[in-house]
Amino acid sequence: MQLQEMAREYRSNTALLELRLKQLQTARRHAGQNEVQYRLKSRINCLQAMINENRKTAFVLEHYYDKGGNAHENRKVV
């Protein structure tokens, strides 16, 4: 598998995680009990971290061979 293919896989997995994140956010808004809201918020936070890492990894894979060495490491990930 080439780096561009791996990057596409990360991007598609990110889309799935974002879908699940929206589902959990909706469930949290409709949850009545504070305990349920708290647990959903914890899951949401975990998913947000995973989404950010996937985006960063996809970006690094997409730009691995760009000129400038590790300059992409400090650029903002979209």
LUMTIVEX-688286 format. One record per residue (C-alpha): x, y, z. Coordinates in steps of 0.1 Angstrom, whole numbers, padded with zeros to 4 digits, always signed. Each point is the difference from the previous one (the first is absolute). Layout:
XYZ/...
% end
This chain:
+0000+0000+0000/+0014+0034-0009/-0001+0031+0022/-0027+0017-0020/-0022-0031+0003/+0006-0001+0038/-0009+0037+0002/-0033-0007-0018/-0007-0028+0025/+0007+0024+0029/-0023+0026-0016/-0029-0025-0005/+0004-0013+0036/-0001+0036+0012/-0033+0005-0018/-0014-0030+0018/+0012+0012+0034/-0015+0035-0007/-0033-0017-0008/+0001-0018+0033/+0010+0032+0018/-0032+0017-0014/-0021-0029+0012/+0015+0002+0035/-0005+0038+0001/-0037-0005-0009/-0004-0027+0026/+0017+0023+0026/-0024+0028-0008/-0030-0023+0005/+0013-0018+0031/-0019+0009+0031/+0023-0013+0027/+0032+0018+0010/+0019-0033+0003/-0009-0010-0036/+0010+0035-0013/+0033-0003+0018/+0008-0034-0015/-0010+0011-0034/+0022+0031+0003/+0029-0023+0010/-0005-0021-0031/-0003+0032-0021/+0033+0013+0013/+0017-0033-0008/-0014+0001-0036/+0011+0036-0005/+0035-0010+0009/-0001-0029-0024/-0013+0022-0028/+0028+0025+0006/+0026-0027-0001/-0014-0015-0032/-0001+0033-0017/+0036+0007+0010/+0012-0034-0011/-0018+0003-0034/+0016+0034-0005/+0035-0012+0008/-0005-0030-0023/-0012+0023-0028/+0029+0023+0003/+0028-0025+0010/+0020+0006-0031/-0005+0038-0003/+0031+0021-0001/+0012+0015+0033/+0004-0030+0022/-0021+0002+0031/-0014+0034-0006/-0035-0015-0003/+0001-0012+0036/-0009+0035+0013/-0025+0009-0026/-0037+0002+0008/-0019-0032-0009/-0033+0005-0019/
% end
